[in-house]
């Protein structure tokens, strides 16, 4: 069942399956029969149709607006294929229309909305600066060990130190060495 057109009524092509997965993404009411612009551009990003050179987010938005009806906010699977046809000419320049479209389908088939990007925390310079414990000063630096792991309660509360040295004294415990060393 490789041909996209001749798929039996009951079975859906890998392309349509991808369409449905993206169509319902993040929308609890969605039936999977039509796709919003937001999910259309997500599909184009996740499936690398947008490559930043031949196809940009703007291209994707323009094609979407062109293909959907005036008063609607979604496209059907049929319109989706039209949109891909449009974009494939840009994305795979120099290939025949048919080839370009097949390449397009290959990018999408079997894919679903990448949950990879969802949970990944973005390492922004601000956050890493604020969480870099080696830059901490004062009492805050006492709350983390060398690896940057918090010491928990020990770092927050002054645990009673009975060594006889002033708390926080750097050379605590060196007294005996000095005395012995001088003999």
N, C-alpha and C positions, 0 to 999 in steps of 0.2 A: 504494500500500500504506500508506494513512494510518491505517486502523483498527488499533487495538492488538490486538484479539482475532483478527481474520481473517488475520493474517500467515501466509503459506505456511510449511509446516513447515521448509523449508530456510533461509528467511531470518529473521533476527532483527530485531526492532524496534530503533529507536534507543534506546528505553528499556532493553531487555534488554542491548543492547550496553554501555550505560553501567553497568548492574548488574554485568555480567561484568568490566568493566575495574576497577571498584572492588572486586569480590569477590576478585580475584587480587592486588590491590595489596599489596605487601610480604609476600606469602605464597607461597613457591615451590611448596608442595604443593597450593595451591588449584586446583580445577577450574573455578571460575567459576560453579558451579551453586548454591552457597550462600554467604552472606555473614556474616562475623563482626560482632559488635557494634561493634568498633573501626572497621571499614571502613564500616559503616552510618553511624556518626556522622561519619566523614570525608566520606562522600558528602553527608550533610546539611549539613555546613559548606561544602564546596567548591561545592556547587550552590546555596548561599544559601537552603536550606530553613530553616535556623536563621537567624532574622533578629533574635534577641535581644529582640524585642517579643512577637510572638504565639507563636513557637516558640523554645524554649530547648534547650540540651543535655539538660536534665533531661527535657523532653517526649519528645525523641528516644529517650532511654534507656528511658523508661517504655513507650513504644509498642513498642519492640523486645522488651522482656521479656514484654509482654502477648501479642505475636503469635507468638513462637517457642515451640516445645514445651517442656515442663518440663525434660526431661533433655538438651536440645540447646543448643549455643552459637551456632548459626547459623540464618539464615532462608533459605528458597528464594525463587526469583523470584516465585512466586505470593504468598507471605507478604509479600514486599517490596512488591508492589502493594497488599496490604491495609494495610500500614503507611503507605504513602503516602496511601491513602484517609483513614485516621485523621488524619494530620497535615494533610492539605489543608484539612480543615474548620477547623482552627485557623489555618493559615497564610493562607488566603484567606477570612476571615470575610465573611459577607454574599453570597457567591456560591453558586450552586446546587452540590450535591455534584458533579455531572458537570463543571461549569465549573471548580470548584476543582481537581478531579483533573487535568483537562486542563492547567491552569496549572502544576500540580505536575510533570507529565510534561515540560512545556516547559522547566522549570528544569533538568531532568536530561538530557534527550535530547542525544546527541552529546557528552556531557562525559566526561572521564576524570579520574582522580585528579590534582589540580593539582600539578605538580611545582614550581609557583611557590614555594610556601611552604617547600619542602624545602631548597633551597640558599641561600635568602635569609638573610644574617646579620642577626640582630636587633641593632639599635643600642641596646645597653643603656647607661644613663648611666655605669655602672661602666667598661665597656670604653672608651667614648669619653673618659672622664676619663683613663684610663691611657694612651690612645694619642694624647692631645692634646699634641703636642710643644712647643707654646708654653708649657706649664706645667712643662716639664722644667727642672731646675736643675743646677748643678755641671757635672761633666764630661759628663753625659748630653746636655746641651743642645748641646754641641759636635758631637754625632754626627749632627745633622740640619740640613739647610739651612732657609731661611726657609719653604719650602713644606711642611716636615714630611717631606720625603723623606730617607731615611737617606743618609749620605755614605759608607757602607761602610767600607773599611779606613782611609780618611783620617780618619774620625771616631773610630776606635778607637786607632790607633797614633800616637805622636808622630812625625810625619814631620819630618825634620831641617830646621830653618828657619835658613838662613844669612844672614838679613838683618841680624844683629847686635843685634836687639832681643830682649828677654826674651820667651820664648814666651807667647803669649796677651796681649801688650801691645796695648792698644786702639789707640794712636795710631801703630802701626808705619807707617813710610813717610811720616810727616809732617815729619820733621826738616828736609829741604831747604826746604820751604815756609816754615817758621818762620824759617830763617836768611835766605832771600831777602827775606821780608816785613819783616825788621827793618832792612834796609839803607836 
